[in-house]
Amino acid sequence: KDRHMLLTGPNGIGKSTLLENLAQGTEGGATISDGVRVGYYRQDFSTLNFDETVLRTLQSAMDNPNEQILRSTAAGFLITDDLMRARVGDLSEGQKGLVAFAQLVLMEPNLLILDEPTNHLDLEMITWLEKRLKSTNSTILMITHDRYFLENVCDRILELENNQLYSYKGNFSYYLEKRDEHRENAQASK
């Protein structure tokens, strides 16, 4: 599979900036290939228009708004009819997270870039999101500190360390084991 990837590295190294630049196609002259639809989840929800209603926000995510698909997707994210009429800026952080994810799903991206996707979600929603992401055909590149979540979703770990990018095929536990071996070998060869 190898399509659900975690980007890890020391705090402050610029992981969020890198994801943002990749989402915008600007990092190091990177370009996104034709046919790739990028869905970008920012932990600060700045991709949402806080003055719009939830309904208008979700409608704007669709090329051809279809009420049945929109309502079905919204229901999957526990977005009720009352919530659909609410202004995005009036929602709780958890509700904004649900709207942001519903917006991404409606965009039908084949590349999901997720910056701390579980930060504002409760356990039930994290479990639901985990199942949803595991079943998606989209490629996922994410940053998260939620070890249980990434253990169950990611199948490749990309580590930024000392201006190098290391790739580990497997889940987070495998990565920790191989990273420690790599570091021991590097120390032994000095």
Protein Blocks (a to p, Z undefined) as FASTA:
>chain_A
ZZaccddddehilmmmmmmmmmnopgghiacdehiacddddfklpmpcfkbcfklmmmmm
pmbacfklmmmmmmmnopafklmmpcfklpcfklmmmmmmmmmmmnopabdcdehkllmp
cfklmmmmmmmmmmpcbdcddddfblklmmmmpccdcddeehiacddeddfklmmmmmmm
mmmmmmmmZZ
